[in-house]
């Protein structure tokens, strides 16, 4: 992955991701512009340290944020904030068009989104954008991409470079 500093042409773009890959000796590049400021329904699944920092950062910028965590203990300190606590992953997915996954591994992602099941019993991912931020293998990411895409959703692998301080200040590099 290659991080390229940029000066945004439009002030409403929150971040730009440039993805550079070499596949079968061919150089492929993809340029993604994520206009997240126009998305008022951000959902975050996985409220560990980084997910919590993301939720607080989005809230500080005036976004509506929904969260879900498998363990309720991690979201107790968000109960008094303006986040919307979802009781289930289904609730978050059905009410958010952009879903950020801050889960531990590919198995957690597959189980939560039911990606290993037949397409007719998968979570409704039609027209949803799934931004996956865990560190997983390229083959696992391709499998998740295929499952999300075949369900009518959009998938973006977006691992991060940085930690909690960078997430809090909005300087985290998304690769």
N, C-alpha and C positions, 0 to 999 in steps of 0.2 A: 504494500500500500504506500501511497505517496501523498504527503500533505503539502499542499501548495497555498502559501499565504495569498490573500486576495483582498481587493477593495470592492465591496458589493456595489453593483450598479443600481440596484433597487434596495432602499433601506428596509423594506419589509421582509427580506430574506434573513432567516435566522442563521443558517449555516449552509455551506457548500461542501459536498463530499466528492472527491475525485478518486476513482478506483482504477488502478492500473494493474493489469494482470498479463502474464505471459502464458499463452495456451498453445500447445503444439507448435512451438517456435514462432507463433504469431503474436504480435503485441496487440492487446485489446485494451481499450480504455473506455470507461463509462463516466459520464459527468452527471451527477445528481444535484439538483437544486431542490432543497426541501423548504417549502414556504410554510413553515410551521406557525407563523404568526396569523395566518388565515384560518388555521385549524383551532377551533375553540374547544374541541372535545378530545383532549389528550388523556390517554390511559397509561398507567405505569403498573406493570405486574412484576412484583419482586421488590419489596421495600426493605432491602438491607441498607448498608451504609451509603452505597452509591445511589440506589433507588430513592432513598430518603433525600439525599442532596439534590437529585434531579427534581423531585416534587417541590422542594422548597424554592429552588431556582425558578422553575416555571411559575409558581405562585407569585414570587417577587416581581415577575415581569408581567403580571396581570392575566395569566392564562387560567382557564378552568381546568382543574386536574382531578382525575379519578384515579384511585389506587386500589389494588388488591394484593394481598399477601397471604400465602398459605398458612402462615403462623400469625395469629392476631396480635401476638406480643410486639412485633416489630412496628405495628401501626398505632399503638396506643398513644405515642407522643404526637401523632398527627391529628388526633381526635378533636383538639381545640383549634386547629387551623382551618383554613377554607377549603381543604381538599374534600372531595366526595368519596367516602369510604364505601366500596362495593362489597357486598356480602359474598359474591362468587365471581369467578373469572368470567362466567357467562354474562353476568350483569355488566361487567366492565367492557367486554368485547362488544356486546350489543349496543352500548351507548357511546362508544368511542370509535372514531374513524382512524385515528393514529394510535397505535398501541406499541409502547416501548417495553421490551422484555429485558429485565435485569435478573435473569434466573441463573442458577448455578451451572447448568450443563444442558446438553442436547436432550437427555432423557427427561428432564424437568419440562423442557419446552414441548416435546412430543406428547407427554402425558397431559399437560395443562391444555394444550390446543387440540388434543385427541388426533394428532396427525397420523398416527399409525393405523387408524381405523379407516373404513371405507369412506369415500367422499360424502356420501349421503348422511353419515352420522358425525362428521367433523363439526367443530364449532362453525358458526356462520362467519366466514371470513370474506364473503363477497364484498368487494370494494373497500376492504380494510387495508391499511398500510401497517405492516408488522416490521418494526425496527428492532432487530435482535442484537444485543450488545454483550452477550456472554462470550467467553473465549472457548470456541469449539473448533473441531477439525474442519478442513475444507469439504470433506465428503459429507459430514453431518450437515453443514450449512447448505450444500447443494440439495440434500434430501429434504430439508425443511423448506427451501425455496420451491422445490418442485411440488411439495404437498400444499403449501400456501397458494402458489400460483394455480394449481389444479382446482383449488376451492374458490377461485375468483378473486383472491387477494393479491397484494403486492408485498414483496419481501425485500428488505435491505439489511445486509449484514453490516454492522457498524461498531466494530470494537473500538475501545477508547484508549488513548494514551494520556495518562494523568490519573489523578485520584480525587479525593474529597475536596481539598482546597480549590482545585481547578474547576470542579463541578460547581462549587459555591460561587465562584467569581465569574463563571461563564467562559473560562478559557480552556476548557477541556478540548483536546484534539480528538476528533472523531474520524477514524480512518476508513 
